[in-house]
Amino acid sequence: MRGKTLPGTDTSEDTSSRVILHVDMDCFYVSCERLREPALRDVPVIVGMGYESGETFGAVATASYEARDYGIESAQPISQALEQLPRVDANDADDNGIKIEQFGCYRPVDLDFYQLVAAEVKNILHDCADTVREVSIDEAYLDVTDRTTWHQTDDGDRTLAEGYARYVKQRIARTVGVPASVGVAPNMSTAKIASDHEKPDGLVVIKPGSVASFLSPLPVESIHGVGPVTADRLSELGVQTAGDLAAADREQLTEILDSRVETLSKRAMGDDDRDVTPTGKPQSLSRESAFAAASEDEAQKRDAISGLAVDVAARANQRDALYQTIGIKIVIPPYEVHTRERSLSGPIENPDLVVNIACELLSEFEGEAARKLGVRVSNLSFAAADQVQLNAREWDGDRSSVSISTVDSAENETNETNKYPHDSRSNGQAS
């Protein structure tokens, strides 16, 4: 869809302003379920717990927009959801001619699978921005000031910042297959509000001169930090919009907002000078690539994995990072995620070794069709240290010092991987 650049009273271009993106995945758990079950697209889907026969307690974790039309909301008791939208199986509905739109397809929460998909999205975000702040599994801020500007395109139809945001959004959809809403603005708080403005699958751009006029008519609870209770108390003072909050007497506001009065008043005016700060150094670096059509061609798969391995090793080198674990991921249609890893005796920097191990791990899947391939280096070390000199037996046929992991941890996560024997296999798709 075409992004919407909202007008403002000041249309002058401020090319020195920062360009901040807020990327928010739409109904992320539902989107992940639809990846592996295409029959769930465009029908009501509820992800939660407690809906099985005999279970009496549980809650909705995420509801699709189709389910929300029936009044289903996150954190709602699952018993209420079942009353409003009775449960049906997508396959049974097709077999029996049931109109699935009038029923809900319920699925259990599968965080392991969602984290695998989130890792793919995060890889793209880290590749598209030098500074990324991951807020949650499905939300992040990107500072892309060094990648684009607020200049207009040659045809004057949009800003370059909008074009770059569309590129990020489309890359997520094309590579991972899940929708995202993106807000673009000169600061963090406005970018977040923009990403919520036209969900789902939205792209809203707020140029530097348009921030105040964009925010002014919005409900006061749109301002990050103003919850429902605070909004009710503010309404007693006649403060119902962001514009009201920006113009209100600070002394009166202090009775309600206490120490937050200055911060929230400034945000209502569009004044937010916070920097996008990373949440920590990455624990892994990875690259992935999808085939236009699932491929069984061994030479094509090997060429793809080799290229990804070279790219990942180059990214590690650019960050002065050593790595101790080398792994691959292969997605087999429709969406079975398999991972393999090999841990070495110490951190290294050796692009050729990354290629060799990635290709060797891939050989286990000979004859399998691949929808997508990926290579990852993990257990990163950023401290200046002597590289471990591997002897030939560590990676030339002798596996006595090699361990294989079947857990694919997301970038910036620090969970230790579980080790399994070399001949074990893991299927990332839940039963």
C-alpha positions as CSV (number, residue, x, y, z in Angstrom):
1,M,0.0,0.0,0.0
2,R,1.1,3.5,-0.6
3,G,2.4,5.4,2.5
4,K,0.6,8.4,3.7
5,T,2.6,11.6,4.3
6,L,0.5,13.7,6.6
7,P,0.4,17.5,5.9
8,G,1.3,20.2,8.4
9,T,1.3,23.9,8.7
10,D,5.0,24.1,8.1
11,T,6.0,22.3,4.9
12,S,9.6,23.5,4.9
13,E,12.1,20.7,4.7
14,D,14.5,20.1,7.6
15,T,17.2,17.8,6.1
16,S,19.2,18.0,9.4
17,S,16.5,16.2,11.3
18,R,16.8,12.6,12.4
19,V,14.8,9.9,10.6
20,I,13.4,7.4,13.1
21,L,11.4,4.3,12.2
22,H,9.1,2.4,14.6
23,V,8.4,-1.1,13.2
24,D,5.5,-2.9,14.8
25,M,4.5,-6.4,13.6
26,D,0.8,-6.7,13.2
27,C,-0.9,-9.5,15.3
28,F,2.5,-11.1,15.3
29,Y,1.6,-14.5,16.9
30,V,-1.3,-14.8,14.5
31,S,1.0,-13.9,11.5
32,C,3.4,-16.6,12.6
33,E,0.6,-19.2,12.8
34,R,-0.5,-18.2,9.3
35,L,3.0,-18.8,8.0
36,R,2.7,-22.5,8.6
37,E,-1.0,-22.8,8.1
38,P,-2.0,-20.7,5.0
39,A,-5.6,-21.8,5.5
40,L,-5.8,-19.4,8.5
41,R,-5.4,-16.3,6.3
42,D,-8.3,-13.9,6.3
43,V,-10.3,-15.9,8.9
44,P,-10.7,-15.2,12.7
45,V,-7.7,-16.6,14.6
46,I,-7.2,-16.6,18.3
47,V,-3.8,-17.5,19.9
48,G,-4.1,-18.3,23.6
49,M,-4.5,-21.0,26.2
50,G,-7.3,-22.8,28.0
51,Y,-9.6,-23.5,25.1
52,E,-9.2,-27.3,25.0
53,S,-11.9,-29.5,26.3
54,G,-11.6,-29.9,30.1
55,E,-9.6,-26.7,30.5
56,T,-11.4,-24.0,32.5
57,F,-8.8,-21.2,32.8
58,G,-6.9,-19.3,30.1
59,A,-6.6,-16.1,28.3
60,V,-6.3,-14.6,24.8
61,A,-2.7,-13.8,23.9
62,T,-3.4,-12.3,20.4
63,A,-6.5,-12.1,18.2
64,S,-6.5,-11.4,14.5
65,Y,-8.3,-8.3,13.2
66,E,-11.0,-10.6,11.9
67,A,-11.5,-12.0,15.4
68,R,-11.4,-8.4,16.9
69,D,-14.5,-7.6,14.8
70,Y,-16.3,-10.1,17.1
71,G,-15.1,-8.3,20.2
72,I,-12.2,-10.6,21.0
73,E,-9.3,-8.7,22.7
74,S,-5.9,-9.6,24.1
75,A,-5.9,-10.7,27.8
76,Q,-9.6,-11.5,27.6
77,P,-10.6,-14.7,29.4
78,I,-10.7,-17.5,26.9
79,S,-14.2,-18.6,28.1
80,Q,-15.6,-15.2,27.0
81,A,-13.8,-15.5,23.6
82,L,-15.3,-19.0,23.0
83,E,-18.8,-17.6,23.8
84,Q,-18.4,-14.7,21.3
85,L,-16.6,-16.8,18.7
86,P,-17.1,-20.6,18.9
87,R,-14.1,-22.8,18.0
88,V,-13.8,-24.6,14.7
89,D,-10.9,-26.4,13.0
90,A,-10.0,-24.8,9.6
91,N,-9.8,-28.2,7.9
92,D,-13.1,-29.4,9.4
93,A,-14.8,-26.3,8.2
94,D,-13.6,-26.9,4.6
95,D,-14.7,-30.6,4.8
96,N,-18.1,-29.9,6.2
97,G,-19.0,-26.7,4.3
98,I,-18.9,-24.6,7.5
99,K,-18.5,-20.8,7.0
100,I,-15.3,-20.4,8.9
101,E,-15.8,-16.6,9.0
102,Q,-18.4,-17.2,11.7
103,F,-16.2,-19.3,13.9
104,G,-12.7,-18.9,15.5
105,C,-9.6,-21.0,14.8
106,Y,-7.8,-21.3,18.1
107,R,-4.1,-22.1,18.4
108,P,-1.8,-22.5,21.4
109,V,1.0,-20.1,22.1
110,D,4.3,-21.4,20.6
111,L,7.0,-19.0,21.7
112,D,9.8,-21.0,20.3
113,F,8.4,-20.8,16.8
114,Y,7.6,-17.1,17.2
115,Q,11.1,-16.4,18.3
116,L,12.5,-18.1,15.2
117,V,10.3,-15.9,13.0
118,A,11.2,-12.8,15.1
119,A,14.9,-13.5,14.6
120,E,14.4,-13.3,10.8
121,V,12.7,-9.9,11.1
122,K,15.4,-8.7,13.5
123,N,18.1,-9.7,11.1
124,I,16.5,-7.5,8.4
125,L,16.2,-4.6,10.9
126,H,19.8,-4.8,11.9
127,D,20.8,-4.9,8.3
128,C,18.7,-1.9,7.4
129,A,19.9,0.3,10.3
130,D,23.1,1.0,12.1
131,T,21.2,1.6,15.4
132,V,18.3,-0.6,16.4
133,R,16.5,-0.7,19.8
134,E,14.5,-3.9,20.2
135,V,11.6,-3.3,22.5
136,S,10.0,-6.7,22.4
137,I,9.7,-9.8,20.2
138,D,7.6,-7.8,17.7
139,E,8.6,-4.1,18.0
140,A,11.7,-2.1,17.4
141,Y,13.0,1.5,16.8
142,L,15.5,2.2,14.0
143,D,17.6,5.3,13.6
144,V,18.2,5.4,9.8
145,T,19.4,9.0,9.6
146,D,22.7,7.8,8.0
147,R,20.7,5.7,5.5
148,T,18.2,8.3,4.1
149,T,17.0,11.9,4.4
150,W,13.9,14.0,4.5
151,H,14.6,15.3,0.9
152,Q,11.8,14.9,-1.6
153,T,12.2,12.4,-4.4
154,D,12.9,13.8,-7.9
155,D,9.2,13.8,-8.8
156,G,8.4,15.6,-5.6
157,D,5.7,12.9,-4.8
158,R,7.2,11.7,-1.5
159,T,10.3,11.9,0.8
160,L,13.3,9.6,0.5
161,A,12.6,8.6,4.1
162,E,9.2,7.2,3.0
163,G,10.8,5.3,0.2
164,Y,13.3,3.7,2.6
165,A,10.6,2.8,5.1
166,R,8.7,1.2,2.4
167,Y,11.8,-0.8,1.4
168,V,12.1,-2.1,5.0
169,K,8.5,-3.0,5.2
170,Q,8.4,-4.8,1.9
171,R,11.6,-6.6,2.6
172,I,10.1,-8.1,5.8
173,A,6.9,-9.1,3.9
174,R,8.9,-10.6,1.0
175,T,11.6,-12.4,3.0
176,V,9.8,-13.4,6.1
177,G,6.2,-13.4,5.0
178,V,4.6,-11.4,7.9
179,P,3.1,-7.9,7.8
180,A,4.4,-4.9,9.6
181,S,3.2,-1.4,10.3
182,V,5.9,1.3,10.1
183,G,5.9,4.8,11.4
184,V,8.4,7.4,10.2
185,A,9.1,10.6,12.1
186,P,12.0,12.8,13.4
187,N,11.7,11.4,17.0
188,M,10.8,8.1,18.8
189,S,7.5,9.0,20.4
190,T,6.0,10.4,17.2
191,A,7.2,7.4,15.2
192,K,5.5,5.0,17.6
193,I,2.2,6.9,17.3
194,A,2.5,6.9,13.5
195,S,3.0,3.1,13.4
196,D,-0.3,2.7,15.3
197,H,-2.2,5.2,13.1
198,E,-3.2,3.0,10.2
199,K,-2.9,-0.6,11.3
200,P,-2.7,-3.2,10.0
201,D,0.0,-3.1,7.3
202,G,0.3,0.6,7.5
203,L,3.0,3.1,6.5
204,V,2.6,6.6,7.9
205,V,5.2,9.4,7.5
206,I,5.3,12.5,9.7
207,K,7.7,15.1,8.3
208,P,9.6,17.4,10.7
209,G,7.4,20.3,10.0
210,S,4.2,18.3,10.5
211,V,4.7,16.8,13.9
212,A,2.7,19.3,16.1
213,S,-0.2,19.4,13.7
214,F,-0.4,15.7,13.4
215,L,-0.4,15.1,17.2
216,S,-2.7,17.9,18.2
217,P,-6.1,16.3,17.4
218,L,-5.2,12.8,18.6
219,P,-6.7,11.5,21.9
220,V,-4.5,12.3,24.8
221,E,-3.9,8.5,25.5
222,S,-2.1,8.3,22.2
223,I,0.9,10.0,24.0
224,H,3.2,7.3,25.2
225,G,3.0,7.3,29.0
226,V,-0.6,8.4,29.3
227,G,-2.7,5.3,30.3
228,P,-6.5,5.0,30.6
229,V,-6.6,6.0,34.2
230,T,-4.4,9.1,33.6
231,A,-6.5,10.0,30.6
232,D,-9.7,9.9,32.7
233,R,-8.1,12.2,35.3
234,L,-6.9,14.6,32.6
235,S,-10.3,14.8,31.0
236,E,-11.6,16.3,34.3
237,L,-9.3,19.2,33.5
238,G,-10.6,19.4,30.0
239,V,-7.5,17.8,28.6
240,Q,-8.8,15.3,26.0
241,T,-6.3,15.7,23.1
242,A,-2.6,15.9,22.7
243,G,-3.0,19.5,21.7
244,D,-4.9,20.1,25.0
245,L,-2.0,18.5,26.9
246,A,0.6,20.6,25.1
247,A,-1.3,23.8,25.9
248,A,-2.4,23.0,29.5
249,D,-1.1,24.8,32.5
250,R,1.9,22.9,33.9
251,E,1.0,23.6,37.5
252,Q,-2.4,22.0,37.1
253,L,-1.0,19.0,35.3
254,T,1.5,18.4,38.1
255,E,-1.3,17.4,40.4
256,I,-2.0,14.4,38.0
257,L,1.3,13.8,36.2
258,D,3.8,14.5,39.1
259,S,7.4,14.3,37.8
260,R,6.2,13.2,34.4
261,V,4.6,16.5,33.5
262,E,7.6,18.0,31.7
263,T,8.2,14.9,29.6
264,L,4.6,14.2,28.6
265,S,3.9,17.9,27.8
266,K,6.9,17.9,25.5
267,R,5.9,14.7,23.8
268,A,2.4,16.1,23.2
269,M,4.1,19.1,21.4
270,G,6.3,16.6,19.4
271,D,9.4,17.4,21.3
272,D,11.4,14.2,22.1
273,D,15.1,14.3,22.0
274,R,15.8,10.7,23.1
275,D,18.4,8.8,21.2
276,V,17.6,5.3,19.8
277,T,20.0,3.3,22.0
278,P,20.7,-0.4,21.3
279,T,19.6,-2.8,24.0
280,G,23.1,-4.5,24.0
281,K,25.7,-6.0,21.8
282,P,24.4,-8.8,19.5
283,Q,25.0,-12.4,20.6
284,S,24.7,-13.6,17.0
285,L,24.9,-12.3,13.4
286,S,23.1,-14.0,10.6
287,R,21.9,-13.6,7.0
288,E,19.1,-15.4,5.2
289,S,17.9,-15.7,1.7
290,A,14.7,-17.1,0.2
291,F,14.4,-18.9,-3.1
292,A,11.8,-17.7,-5.6
293,A,10.5,-21.3,-5.6
294,A,11.6,-24.1,-3.3
295,S,14.8,-25.6,-4.6
296,E,16.1,-29.2,-4.6
297,D,19.1,-28.3,-6.7
298,E,22.1,-29.2,-4.5
299,A,24.5,-26.9,-6.4
300,Q,22.1,-24.0,-6.1
301,K,21.6,-24.6,-2.4
302,R,25.4,-24.9,-1.8
303,D,26.1,-21.7,-3.7
304,A,23.5,-19.9,-1.7
305,I,24.8,-21.1,1.7
306,S,28.4,-20.3,0.6
307,G,27.4,-16.7,-0.3
308,L,25.5,-16.3,3.0
309,A,28.5,-17.6,4.9
310,V,30.9,-15.2,3.3
311,D,28.4,-12.3,4.0
312,V,28.0,-13.2,7.7
313,A,31.8,-13.5,8.2
314,A,32.2,-10.1,6.6
315,R,29.6,-8.6,9.0
316,A,31.4,-10.1,11.9
317,N,34.7,-8.6,10.7
318,Q,33.1,-5.2,10.3
319,R,32.1,-5.3,13.9
320,D,35.5,-6.6,15.1
321,A,33.6,-9.7,16.4
322,L,35.1,-13.2,16.9
323,Y,32.7,-16.2,16.8
324,Q,32.8,-19.6,18.4
325,T,29.6,-21.2,16.9
326,I,28.7,-21.6,13.2
327,G,25.2,-22.7,12.2
328,I,22.7,-22.9,9.4
329,K,19.0,-22.8,9.0
330,I,16.9,-24.4,6.3
331,V,13.2,-23.9,5.9
332,I,11.5,-26.8,4.2
333,P,8.0,-26.3,2.7
334,P,5.5,-25.4,3.9
335,Y,7.3,-23.9,6.9
336,E,9.4,-26.5,8.7
337,V,12.4,-24.8,10.4
338,H,15.5,-27.0,10.9
339,T,18.7,-25.7,12.4
340,R,22.2,-27.1,12.9
341,E,25.2,-25.6,14.7
342,R,28.8,-26.6,15.4
343,S,30.7,-25.1,18.3
344,L,34.5,-24.8,18.2
345,S,37.0,-24.8,21.0
346,G,37.4,-21.0,21.0
347,P,36.5,-17.7,19.2
348,I,37.9,-17.2,15.8
349,E,37.8,-15.1,12.6
350,N,38.0,-17.4,9.6
351,P,35.6,-16.8,6.7
352,D,36.8,-20.0,4.9
353,L,35.9,-22.1,7.9
354,V,32.5,-20.5,8.1
355,V,31.9,-21.5,4.5
356,N,33.2,-25.1,5.0
357,I,31.2,-25.8,8.1
358,A,28.0,-24.3,6.7
359,C,28.2,-26.4,3.6
360,E,29.0,-29.5,5.6
361,L,26.0,-28.9,7.9
362,L,23.8,-28.4,4.8
363,S,24.8,-31.8,3.4
364,E,22.6,-33.4,6.1
365,F,19.6,-32.1,4.2
366,E,20.6,-33.4,0.8
367,G,17.5,-34.2,-1.3
368,E,15.3,-31.9,0.7
369,A,13.6,-28.9,-1.0
370,A,14.6,-25.6,0.6
371,R,12.4,-22.6,0.7
372,K,14.9,-20.5,2.6
373,L,18.5,-20.8,3.8
374,G,20.4,-19.0,6.5
375,V,23.8,-18.9,8.1
376,R,24.6,-17.6,11.6
377,V,27.7,-17.1,13.7
378,S,27.1,-16.9,17.5
379,N,28.8,-16.9,20.9
380,L,30.4,-13.6,19.8
381,S,33.4,-12.0,21.5
382,F,34.1,-8.3,21.0
383,A,37.1,-8.1,23.3
384,A,40.6,-7.9,21.7
385,A,42.0,-11.5,22.1
386,D,44.3,-13.9,20.3
387,Q,42.4,-16.0,17.8
388,V,42.3,-19.6,18.7
389,Q,44.3,-21.7,16.2
390,L,42.2,-24.7,15.3
391,N,44.1,-27.9,14.5
392,A,43.0,-29.8,11.5
393,R,41.2,-32.6,13.4
394,E,38.6,-30.2,14.9
395,W,37.0,-29.6,11.5
396,D,38.4,-32.1,9.1
397,G,36.4,-35.2,9.8
398,D,37.0,-35.6,13.6
399,R,34.0,-34.5,15.6
400,S,35.3,-35.3,19.1
401,S,35.4,-31.6,20.0
402,V,32.3,-30.6,18.1
403,S,28.8,-30.2,19.5
404,I,25.6,-29.7,17.5
405,S,22.8,-27.4,18.7
406,T,19.2,-27.6,17.4
407,V,18.1,-24.4,19.1
408,D,18.1,-21.2,17.0
409,S,18.4,-18.2,19.3
410,A,17.4,-14.8,18.1
411,E,19.9,-12.0,17.6
412,N,20.5,-10.1,20.8
413,E,19.3,-13.0,23.0
414,T,21.6,-14.5,25.5
415,N,20.0,-17.9,26.2
416,E,22.4,-20.8,26.1
417,T,21.7,-23.3,23.4
418,N,20.9,-26.9,24.3
419,K,23.3,-29.4,23.0
420,Y,22.3,-32.6,21.3
421,P,24.3,-35.4,19.7
422,H,25.6,-34.9,16.1
423,D,23.0,-37.1,14.5
424,S,20.0,-35.4,16.2
425,R,17.4,-33.6,14.2
426,S,15.1,-30.8,15.2
427,N,11.9,-29.6,13.6
428,G,11.1,-26.0,14.4
429,Q,7.4,-26.6,13.5
430,A,5.2,-27.4,16.5
431,S,2.9,-30.3,16.4
